Amino acid sequence: MSERIKLAVIGGFLGSGKTTTILGLAKKLIGSGTKVGIVTNDQGSDLVDTNFLRSAGFPVLEVDGGCFCCNFEEFVAKLNTLAREELPDIILAEPVGSCTDLVASIFKPMQLKHTEDFTLAPLVVLADPRRVRRLMTDGERRFQSEINYLFRKQLEEADIILLSKADLYSQEELDELKNYLKKTFKGTEVSSISAKEGDGLDSILPVILAGEAEENKTLMELDYSVYGLAESFLGWFNATAAVEAASADEVKAFVTDFMQAIQTKVSDMDKEIAHLKTYAMASGGYLKASITSVDDTLDFYEDNFRSSGRFSIVINARMNVEAETLGPLMKQAIEKAAGKHGFSIADYKSDCFTPAAPSGAARGLAPEGECCCCCSGKGREDVM
């Protein structure tokens, strides 16, 4: 590689809008003549976000089955593959939404070993205004305090905090939240964006393109025992399936019914949804539906989604519901909604688990040989 490629890590808690933001940034970069590559990440496989970004025409590689920090060598290999095959000017990387300590586990190793090929942009972390508001008041009522701790730590290590989904809030509300974040996380740049509407992205592009991450940034204090508990409270569910349906409208109604049924069930359990996403594909078009809270309104993105007969579906759910409960809960809601609309589910495959606890090996806190974070199967509880 003759010139160094900019690597921009876009972090943030589950459901904060990372994928939509990356899509918005990528479109603007391409529009300005900048070549873009994308790397996605998850502790499971069959990701809605990867399918969504690929459907928009971007080169996307995926690190699955573990976070970037636990699979750092694979992460670097994917960066190198994109660099070799796509010749991008910039690579946008989306880490797992339940990870923090990215400076220790990603930035420091990249700065120590890979400066000849890549230069790091400042760490951008997205924050859902609704969750920031709850932290300002009495905390996330339905999330355990350990998960709130994880959310705070993600914000603490950011160079730039972006309040996402700004189109849903007044300027007065956004200003109040910005002031809170600036006072709480001193020295951190704070701004707001609406990736869905495209607002605020232009102001971030110069920082990503021209800014560089601090090489000697002090690592934040982090209690890995609390971080581990936060991971242990989260259930992860991924599924793929095919449905035979007469029309795209039937599929949309099916998706709406089962996702709203899950939303109601989880609320009744006094639990919280971090994110619940469905991606349906047919005849070159797609439908993406998402919910990021038990109080959220179902959000749709669709492009050329029309009648096909056979539709492929990918489902991802992340919430603080025990894995042994989450898997059957999801399957029951999916089957009930399909029955209501008169079609059957075929080729159904699912994976439901609780991530393993992060060990802190990136900081020298774990026994030799252990992974640095929350996955790669170590301590993972598979229930389906």
C-alpha positions as CSV (number, residue, x, y, z in Angstrom):
1,M,0.0,0.0,0.0
2,S,1.6,3.2,-1.2
3,E,-0.5,5.6,0.9
4,R,-1.9,5.1,4.3
5,I,-5.6,4.5,4.5
6,K,-7.7,6.3,7.0
7,L,-9.5,4.0,9.5
8,A,-12.5,5.6,11.2
9,V,-14.1,3.6,14.1
10,I,-17.7,4.5,14.7
11,G,-18.7,3.1,18.1
12,G,-21.8,3.3,20.3
13,F,-24.2,1.3,22.3
14,L,-26.6,-1.2,20.7
15,G,-29.4,0.6,18.9
16,S,-27.6,4.0,18.8
17,G,-27.8,4.3,15.0
18,K,-24.2,3.2,14.0
19,T,-25.1,1.4,10.8
20,T,-27.4,4.2,9.5
21,T,-24.7,6.8,10.3
22,I,-22.0,4.7,8.5
23,L,-24.3,4.4,5.5
24,G,-24.9,8.2,5.5
25,L,-21.2,9.0,5.9
26,A,-20.3,6.5,3.1
27,K,-22.8,8.0,0.7
28,K,-21.4,11.5,1.3
29,L,-17.8,10.3,1.0
30,I,-18.6,8.5,-2.3
31,G,-20.3,11.6,-3.5
32,S,-17.2,13.6,-2.9
33,G,-15.0,11.2,-4.8
34,T,-13.6,9.3,-1.8
35,K,-13.4,5.5,-2.1
36,V,-14.9,3.7,0.9
37,G,-14.7,0.3,2.5
38,I,-16.7,-1.0,5.5
39,V,-16.0,-3.6,8.2
40,T,-18.9,-4.7,10.4
41,N,-18.6,-6.7,13.6
42,D,-20.8,-8.9,15.8
43,Q,-20.5,-11.7,18.3
44,G,-23.0,-13.7,16.3
45,S,-23.3,-14.3,12.5
46,D,-25.9,-13.6,9.8
47,L,-26.1,-9.8,10.5
48,V,-28.8,-7.5,9.4
49,D,-26.4,-4.6,9.3
50,T,-24.0,-6.3,6.9
51,N,-26.8,-7.2,4.5
52,F,-28.2,-3.7,4.7
53,L,-24.9,-2.0,3.9
54,R,-24.1,-4.4,1.1
55,S,-27.5,-3.8,-0.5
56,A,-26.5,-0.1,-0.7
57,G,-23.7,-1.2,-3.0
58,F,-20.7,-0.8,-0.6
59,P,-17.8,-3.3,-0.2
60,V,-18.4,-4.8,3.2
61,L,-16.4,-7.4,5.1
62,E,-17.5,-8.9,8.4
63,V,-15.8,-10.0,11.6
64,D,-18.3,-12.3,13.2
65,G,-18.3,-14.7,16.1
66,G,-16.5,-12.2,18.3
67,C,-15.6,-8.6,18.6
68,F,-12.7,-6.7,16.9
69,C,-10.6,-6.8,20.0
70,C,-11.0,-10.6,20.6
71,N,-10.4,-11.2,16.9
72,F,-7.9,-8.4,16.3
73,E,-5.7,-10.3,13.8
74,E,-8.9,-11.2,11.8
75,F,-9.9,-7.5,12.0
76,V,-6.5,-6.5,10.5
77,A,-6.8,-9.2,7.9
78,K,-10.1,-7.8,6.8
79,L,-8.7,-4.3,6.7
80,N,-5.8,-5.5,4.5
81,T,-8.2,-7.4,2.2
82,L,-10.3,-4.3,1.7
83,A,-7.2,-2.3,1.1
84,R,-5.8,-4.7,-1.5
85,E,-9.1,-5.5,-3.3
86,E,-11.0,-2.2,-3.1
87,L,-8.2,0.4,-2.8
88,P,-10.3,2.6,-0.5
89,D,-9.2,6.0,0.8
90,I,-11.0,5.3,4.1
91,I,-12.4,2.3,5.9
92,L,-15.4,2.8,8.3
93,A,-15.4,0.2,11.1
94,E,-18.4,-0.6,13.3
95,P,-17.5,-2.4,16.5
96,V,-20.0,-4.5,18.5
97,G,-22.4,-2.3,20.4
98,S,-21.8,-3.9,23.8
99,C,-18.0,-3.3,23.7
100,T,-15.9,-0.6,25.3
101,D,-12.2,-0.1,26.0
102,L,-11.6,0.4,22.2
103,V,-8.6,2.6,22.8
104,A,-6.8,-0.2,24.6
105,S,-7.9,-3.1,22.5
106,I,-8.0,-1.6,19.0
107,F,-6.4,1.9,18.8
108,K,-3.2,1.1,20.7
109,P,-2.4,-2.1,18.8
110,M,-3.1,-0.4,15.5
111,Q,-0.8,2.5,16.4
112,L,1.9,0.2,17.6
113,K,1.9,-2.3,14.7
114,H,0.1,-0.9,11.7
115,T,1.1,2.7,11.2
116,E,2.7,2.1,7.9
117,D,-0.6,1.1,6.3
118,F,-3.3,2.9,8.3
119,T,-3.9,6.1,10.2
120,L,-6.6,6.3,12.8
121,A,-9.3,9.0,12.9
122,P,-10.5,10.2,16.3
123,L,-12.9,7.7,18.0
124,V,-16.5,8.6,17.3
125,V,-19.2,7.3,19.6
126,L,-22.9,7.6,18.9
127,A,-25.4,8.1,21.7
128,D,-29.2,7.8,21.5
129,P,-30.6,10.9,23.1
130,R,-33.3,8.9,24.8
131,R,-30.7,6.9,26.7
132,V,-28.7,10.0,27.5
133,R,-31.8,11.6,28.9
134,R,-32.4,8.6,31.2
135,L,-28.9,8.7,32.4
136,M,-29.5,12.4,33.3
137,T,-32.5,11.5,35.4
138,D,-32.8,8.2,37.2
139,G,-30.8,5.9,34.9
140,E,-32.1,3.2,32.5
141,R,-35.0,1.8,34.5
142,R,-35.2,-1.5,32.7
143,F,-31.4,-1.9,32.2
144,Q,-29.2,-3.2,35.1
145,S,-26.8,-0.7,36.5
146,E,-23.9,-2.6,35.0
147,I,-25.2,-2.0,31.5
148,N,-25.6,1.6,32.3
149,Y,-22.0,1.6,33.5
150,L,-21.0,0.1,30.1
151,F,-22.9,2.8,28.3
152,R,-21.2,5.6,30.3
153,K,-17.7,4.1,29.7
154,Q,-18.4,4.1,25.9
155,L,-19.1,7.8,26.1
156,E,-16.1,8.4,28.4
157,E,-13.5,7.1,26.0
158,A,-14.9,8.9,23.0
159,D,-13.0,11.7,21.2
160,I,-16.3,12.8,19.7
161,I,-19.8,12.1,20.9
162,L,-22.6,12.3,18.4
163,L,-26.1,12.6,19.6
164,S,-28.0,10.5,17.0
165,K,-31.6,10.7,15.8
166,A,-31.6,14.4,16.2
167,D,-34.7,14.7,13.9
168,L,-36.8,13.3,16.7
169,Y,-35.9,16.1,19.2
170,S,-36.2,19.9,19.5
171,Q,-33.1,22.1,19.4
172,E,-33.8,23.0,23.0
173,E,-33.8,19.3,24.0
174,L,-30.6,18.7,22.1
175,D,-28.8,21.7,23.6
176,E,-29.7,20.5,27.1
177,L,-28.3,17.0,26.4
178,K,-25.2,18.4,24.8
179,N,-24.5,20.6,27.8
180,Y,-24.9,17.6,30.1
181,L,-22.5,15.5,28.0
182,K,-19.9,18.3,27.8
183,K,-20.0,18.8,31.6
184,T,-19.9,15.1,32.3
185,F,-17.2,14.1,29.8
186,K,-15.0,17.1,29.9
187,G,-12.8,17.8,26.8
188,T,-15.0,15.7,24.5
189,E,-16.4,17.2,21.4
190,V,-20.2,16.9,21.3
191,S,-22.5,17.5,18.4
192,S,-25.8,16.1,17.0
193,I,-26.7,14.4,13.8
194,S,-29.7,12.8,12.0
195,A,-28.2,10.1,9.7
196,K,-31.7,9.3,8.5
197,E,-32.2,12.9,7.3
198,G,-28.6,13.6,6.5
199,D,-28.3,16.5,8.9
200,G,-25.0,17.1,10.7
201,L,-22.9,14.6,8.8
202,D,-21.1,17.2,6.7
203,S,-19.6,18.7,9.9
204,I,-18.2,15.3,10.9
205,L,-16.5,14.4,7.6
206,P,-13.5,16.9,8.0
207,V,-12.8,15.4,11.4
208,I,-12.8,11.9,10.1
209,L,-10.8,12.7,7.0
210,A,-8.3,15.1,8.4
211,G,-8.2,14.4,12.2
212,E,-5.9,11.8,13.8
213,A,-6.4,9.9,17.0
214,E,-4.1,10.9,19.8
215,E,-1.2,8.4,20.0
216,N,-0.6,8.6,23.7
217,K,-4.1,8.8,25.0
218,T,-4.5,7.8,28.6
219,L,-6.6,4.6,29.1
220,M,-9.7,5.2,31.1
221,E,-10.3,3.4,34.4
222,L,-12.5,0.4,33.8
223,D,-13.7,-2.3,36.2
224,Y,-13.7,-5.5,34.1
225,S,-15.8,-7.3,36.7
226,V,-18.6,-4.8,36.2
227,Y,-18.1,-4.8,32.4
228,G,-18.3,-8.6,32.5
229,L,-21.6,-8.5,34.4
230,A,-23.0,-6.1,31.8
231,E,-22.2,-8.6,29.0
232,S,-23.7,-11.4,31.0
233,F,-27.1,-9.6,31.3
234,L,-27.5,-9.4,27.5
235,G,-29.1,-12.1,25.4
236,W,-28.2,-12.3,21.7
237,F,-30.4,-13.9,19.1
238,N,-29.8,-14.3,15.4
239,A,-32.0,-16.2,12.9
240,T,-32.4,-16.8,9.2
241,A,-35.5,-18.1,7.5
242,A,-37.5,-18.1,4.2
243,V,-41.2,-17.4,3.8
244,E,-43.5,-18.0,0.9
245,A,-45.9,-15.0,0.6
246,A,-48.1,-13.5,-2.1
247,S,-46.9,-10.0,-1.6
248,A,-44.3,-7.7,0.0
249,D,-47.2,-6.1,2.0
250,E,-47.8,-9.5,3.6
251,V,-44.2,-9.8,4.6
252,K,-44.2,-6.2,6.0
253,A,-47.4,-7.0,8.1
254,F,-45.7,-10.3,9.3
255,V,-42.6,-8.4,10.4
256,T,-44.6,-5.7,12.1
257,D,-46.7,-8.2,14.0
258,F,-43.9,-10.3,15.4
259,M,-41.7,-7.4,16.3
260,Q,-44.4,-5.6,18.1
261,A,-45.4,-8.8,19.9
262,I,-41.8,-9.1,21.1
263,Q,-41.8,-5.5,22.2
264,T,-45.0,-6.0,24.2
265,K,-43.7,-9.2,25.8
266,V,-40.3,-7.7,26.8
267,S,-42.0,-4.6,28.3
268,D,-44.4,-6.9,30.3
269,M,-41.3,-8.6,31.7
270,D,-39.9,-5.2,32.7
271,K,-36.9,-5.8,30.5
272,E,-35.5,-3.6,27.7
273,I,-34.7,-4.0,24.0
274,A,-31.2,-2.7,23.0
275,H,-32.0,-3.5,19.4
276,L,-34.4,-5.8,17.4
277,K,-33.8,-5.8,13.6
278,T,-35.3,-7.7,10.7
279,Y,-34.0,-7.6,7.1
280,A,-36.1,-9.2,4.3
281,M,-34.8,-9.6,0.8
282,A,-36.6,-10.4,-2.5
283,S,-36.2,-9.7,-6.2
284,G,-33.3,-7.3,-5.8
285,G,-35.1,-5.2,-3.1
286,Y,-35.1,-5.2,0.6
287,L,-37.0,-4.2,3.7
288,K,-35.3,-3.3,7.0
289,A,-37.3,-2.9,10.2
290,S,-35.8,-1.9,13.6
291,I,-36.8,-1.2,17.2
292,T,-34.3,0.1,19.8
293,S,-36.5,0.2,22.9
294,V,-39.7,-1.2,24.3
295,D,-41.1,2.3,23.9
296,D,-39.8,2.8,20.4
297,T,-41.9,3.1,17.2
298,L,-41.1,0.5,14.5
299,D,-38.9,2.1,11.9
300,F,-38.8,0.9,8.3
301,Y,-36.3,1.4,5.4
302,E,-37.2,-0.2,2.1
303,D,-36.0,-0.1,-1.5
304,N,-37.7,-1.8,-4.4
305,F,-39.4,-4.2,-2.1
306,R,-42.2,-5.9,-4.0
307,S,-44.0,-9.2,-4.7
308,S,-41.7,-12.2,-5.1
309,G,-43.2,-15.4,-3.7
310,R,-40.2,-16.3,-1.7
311,F,-38.5,-13.9,0.8
312,S,-35.3,-14.5,2.7
313,I,-35.3,-13.0,6.3
314,V,-32.5,-12.2,8.7
315,I,-33.4,-11.4,12.4
316,N,-31.1,-10.0,15.1
317,A,-32.1,-9.2,18.7
318,R,-30.1,-7.9,21.6
319,M,-31.8,-7.4,24.9
320,N,-31.4,-8.0,28.6
321,V,-33.4,-11.2,28.5
322,E,-31.8,-14.5,29.5
323,A,-30.7,-16.5,26.5
324,E,-32.7,-19.6,27.5
325,T,-35.9,-17.4,27.5
326,L,-35.1,-15.2,24.5
327,G,-34.7,-18.0,22.0
328,P,-38.1,-19.6,22.6
329,L,-39.7,-16.2,22.9
330,M,-38.5,-15.1,19.5
331,K,-39.4,-18.4,17.8
332,Q,-43.0,-18.4,19.2
333,A,-43.6,-14.8,18.1
334,I,-42.3,-15.5,14.6
335,E,-44.4,-18.7,14.2
336,K,-47.5,-17.0,15.5
337,A,-47.2,-14.0,13.2
338,A,-46.6,-16.3,10.2
339,G,-49.6,-18.4,11.1
340,K,-51.8,-15.3,11.3
341,H,-50.8,-14.3,7.8
342,G,-51.2,-17.8,6.4
343,F,-47.7,-18.7,5.4
344,S,-45.1,-21.1,6.8
345,I,-41.5,-20.6,7.9
346,A,-38.9,-22.6,6.0
347,D,-35.2,-23.2,6.5
348,Y,-35.4,-21.7,10.0
349,K,-32.0,-21.5,11.7
350,S,-31.3,-19.7,14.9
351,D,-28.5,-19.0,17.4
352,C,-29.1,-17.7,20.9
353,F,-26.4,-17.1,23.5
354,T,-25.0,-14.9,26.3
355,P,-21.6,-13.4,25.5
356,A,-18.6,-14.5,27.7
357,A,-17.2,-12.0,30.1
358,P,-14.4,-9.7,28.9
359,S,-11.1,-10.6,30.5
360,G,-9.0,-7.4,30.1
361,A,-6.1,-9.2,28.4
362,A,-5.5,-6.0,26.3
363,R,-4.5,-4.3,29.6
364,G,-2.6,-7.3,30.9
365,L,-5.4,-8.2,33.3
366,A,-6.1,-11.7,32.1
367,P,-4.3,-15.0,32.3
368,E,-2.0,-15.6,29.3
369,G,-3.8,-17.0,26.3
370,E,-7.2,-15.7,27.2
371,C,-9.0,-13.4,24.8
372,C,-9.2,-9.7,25.6
373,C,-12.9,-9.3,25.6
374,C,-16.3,-10.9,25.5
375,C,-16.5,-13.6,22.9
376,S,-14.8,-16.2,20.7
377,G,-16.8,-18.8,22.4
378,K,-15.0,-18.7,25.8
379,G,-17.8,-18.8,28.4
380,R,-20.4,-18.3,25.7
381,E,-23.7,-20.0,26.6
382,D,-25.4,-21.4,23.5
383,V,-29.0,-22.4,24.0
384,M,-30.3,-23.1,20.5
